[in-house]
């Protein structure tokens, strides 16, 4: 992984069904003059599935973000300054701006694999 750690500001958050009916969550990041990037985009289910089939994935993603950045509401993420480990194609981890607290969705989903069938 050829990724850099950099500061970013969260400019937007969204949980939605994308145009293909995929349930996903996005966090928009602004690097302050050096570009912007999205974090998330994982598939948590589809519009055609009953919610019970979505599993715990979305809830775990949302809870991990709130705990890492130390806010109580999804909407309160907007405006927060964070640290990210990212390359041009992907944000790999996101962290608290001042504390050594990190969220890596890949690690979390790997740990959860097999826990939900």
C-alpha positions in Angstrom: 0.0 0.0 0.0 1.5 3.3 -1.1 -0.7 5.6 1.0 -0.1 8.8 2.8 -1.4 10.1 6.1 -3.1 13.5 5.7 -5.6 15.8 7.4 -9.1 16.3 6.0 -12.3 18.0 6.9 -15.6 16.0 6.6 -17.8 18.1 4.3 -20.7 15.8 3.9 -22.2 12.4 5.0 -24.8 10.3 3.3 -26.5 6.9 3.8 -28.6 6.1 0.7 -29.6 3.6 -1.9 -27.4 4.4 -4.9 -28.8 4.5 -8.5 -28.3 0.7 -8.8 -30.3 0.1 -5.6 -27.2 -0.6 -3.4 -27.4 0.6 0.2 -24.2 2.4 1.0 -22.7 5.1 3.2 -20.3 7.9 2.1 -18.2 10.4 3.9 -16.9 13.3 1.8 -13.5 14.6 2.6 -11.8 17.9 1.7 -8.0 18.1 1.8 -7.9 21.9 1.8 -6.9 22.9 -1.6 -5.2 19.6 -2.5 -8.4 17.8 -3.6 -11.3 15.9 -2.2 -12.1 12.2 -1.8 -14.9 10.0 -0.6 -14.7 7.4 2.2 -17.1 4.5 2.2 -19.1 3.2 -0.7 -19.3 -0.3 0.7 -22.4 -2.4 -0.3 -24.5 -3.0 2.8 -27.4 -4.7 0.9 -29.8 -3.8 -1.8 -33.3 -2.2 -2.2 -34.7 -5.6 -3.3 -33.6 -7.2 0.0 -35.6 -7.2 3.2 -33.7 -5.1 5.8 -33.1 -8.2 8.0 -30.9 -9.6 5.2 -28.5 -6.6 5.3 -26.8 -8.0 8.3 -24.9 -5.9 10.9 -22.5 -4.3 8.4 -24.0 -0.8 8.1 -24.6 -0.5 11.9 -21.1 -1.5 12.6 -19.7 1.0 10.1 -21.8 3.8 11.5 -21.0 3.0 15.1 -17.3 2.7 14.4 -17.3 6.1 12.7 -19.1 7.8 15.6 -16.9 6.2 18.2 -13.6 6.9 16.3 -14.4 10.6 15.7 -16.2 10.9 19.1 -19.6 12.3 18.0 -23.1 11.1 18.9 -24.9 11.6 15.6 -24.1 10.7 12.0 -24.9 14.3 11.0 -22.4 15.6 13.5 -19.5 14.1 11.5 -20.0 17.0 9.1 -17.4 19.7 9.9 -15.1 17.5 11.9 -11.4 17.5 11.1 -9.9 14.0 10.8 -6.7 12.2 9.7 -6.8 9.7 6.9 -4.5 7.1 5.4 -5.2 7.3 1.7 -3.9 7.0 -1.8 -5.3 8.3 -5.0 -7.8 5.5 -5.3 -9.0 4.8 -1.8 -9.2 6.0 1.8 -7.9 3.0 3.8 -8.4 4.3 7.4 -9.9 7.3 9.0 -8.8 8.6 12.4 -9.5 11.1 15.2 -7.7 14.4 14.6 -5.9 14.5 17.9 -6.0 11.0 19.4 -4.5 7.8 18.2 -8.0 6.3 17.4 -8.4 4.8 13.9 -11.2 3.0 12.0 -10.2 0.6 9.2 -13.4 -0.8 7.6 -11.4 -3.6 5.8 -10.1 -4.9 9.2 -13.5 -4.6 10.8 -15.3 -6.4 8.0 -12.7 -9.2 8.0 -13.1 -9.6 11.7 -16.9 -9.8 11.3 -16.7 -12.3 8.4 -18.3 -15.5 9.4 -20.2 -13.9 12.3 -23.2 -13.2 10.0 -24.5 -15.6 7.5 
